[in-house]
């Protein structure tokens, strides 16, 4: 399995996609969307209780439905994450961007307030992707950590690390994402006692997917193209005929 490392991704993103995606701007808090806030709390799994149907809730073909999306951080009492975790997002396969200005979303050094959000410019039909960048116990620049994303083949042990739920709430599309931050390193060939990126190979994920949680407004799942249908353009011959008729009508008016 390949391990996706973070080095260079954000630097490339800053240069290549700022113009395409726009500069993130602050959004209203998640709590101001009461229905979505309550839905998020309902989706956050209790600590150390595995999500039994995780395979039925993969992050696939998340699509923007408008000209911007809002990304909010969510959490609830009892959900606990101690690794150094950050959220990444990408648009149309471009390089990853750090969400929340690169601040950590774990409980050890939670630097993002519950309900805090920001907006990102999009186009209708843009494909939106998310991943979790975890550094384990050691949040140091020299520790590259692991990126755990929606493409399981690129995760260190090939496992699913994101669960996704999609709802229409009060007429708006919402996407809810939970993340599991412990990679199963022994499944990837590491030995018990090995320490890789400050994560012991003997540490096992609990698959509760509550180590980080976000709610995203303006995104739907499933790959349906929300773009409005294109208007039919008349064939050139038909267009010429219409012009001829219009011209004849104009001449007739002038002769009166």
Secondary structure as GFF3:
##gff-version 3
##sequence-region A 1 256
A	DSSP	alpha_helix	9	16	.	.	.	ID=ss1
A	DSSP	alpha_helix	18	21	.	.	.	ID=ss2
A	DSSP	beta_strand	25	26	.	.	.	ID=ss3
A	DSSP	three_ten_helix	30	32	.	.	.	ID=ss4
A	DSSP	alpha_helix	34	43	.	.	.	ID=ss5
A	DSSP	three_ten_helix	54	56	.	.	.	ID=ss6
A	DSSP	beta_strand	63	64	.	.	.	ID=ss7
A	DSSP	beta_strand	68	74	.	.	.	ID=ss8
A	DSSP	beta_strand	85	91	.	.	.	ID=ss9
A	DSSP	beta_strand	97	98	.	.	.	ID=ss10
A	DSSP	three_ten_helix	99	102	.	.	.	ID=ss11
A	DSSP	beta_strand	117	121	.	.	.	ID=ss12
A	DSSP	beta_strand	128	134	.	.	.	ID=ss13
A	DSSP	beta_strand	146	149	.	.	.	ID=ss14
A	DSSP	three_ten_helix	152	154	.	.	.	ID=ss15
A	DSSP	beta_strand	162	169	.	.	.	ID=ss16
A	DSSP	beta_strand	172	179	.	.	.	ID=ss17
A	DSSP	three_ten_helix	185	188	.	.	.	ID=ss18
A	DSSP	beta_strand	195	196	.	.	.	ID=ss19
A	DSSP	beta_strand	199	200	.	.	.	ID=ss20
A	DSSP	beta_strand	212	217	.	.	.	ID=ss21
A	DSSP	beta_strand	219	220	.	.	.	ID=ss22
A	DSSP	alpha_helix	236	255	.	.	.	ID=ss23
###
